[in-house]
Amino acid sequence: GIHARRWTREQGVRFFVDVNGSNVEEVASEVDRYCSWPGQACGYKVGHTEINRQRERAKTTLGVRFDVKAFNDTLVLGGNVPLDVLAKNVDEYLSSAGDALDRLAGLGGPTGGIDRMLAEIRAGRG
């Protein structure tokens, strides 16, 4: 409401204190950020939503083979990028993960060897 309702800084701080139960010291810098950078919260939420969408896409594509650490590495190591580049980075992660799984499939046979091997690797026995 700071910009849309033309609140003062004090009204913004009071809102957080009254509604969220925060203390003044905790929210003052946050309100200052909203005052000086109006689009920051919206930009954060758009990025948050896209990262969650990409994570769900990776989980759906890889199923039980989804590795949250590898996914997070893909995001972090890709750097500060636009969201379309983030999606391309995830595409590359899914492709390389799929290629690795195809290689493991040849080792495990048709009876679920991939899952067994991945479980052993994760347990430190592989």
C-alpha positions, 0 to 999 in steps of 0.5 A: 500500500505504500505507493498505491495508497500513498502511505508515509514510511511510518504508515508502512512500518505500522502496517507491518507491525500491526498485521505481521506482528513484526517489531519496528527494527525488523521492518524499517529497512524493508519499508525503506527498500519498498519506498526507494525501489517500488518494483523490488517486491513485484520483481522478487515475486515474479522470479520466485514464481518462475523458479517454482514453475521450473522446479515443478517442470524438472520434477515432472520430467525427471520423476524420482530421479529429480535431484534438488541439489543439481537443480539448485546448482543449475540456477545458482551457477547460471548467475543473475540472468533474465527468466528466459535464460533461466528456462534455457539453463533448466532445459540444458540441465534436463537434457544433460540429466536425461543423457546421464540417465540414458547412460545409466540405463544401459548399466542397470538393465530393464529391471530398475537398475537406474533407481538402484544405482542412484539410491546407492550413489546417494547412500554413498555406496556407489 
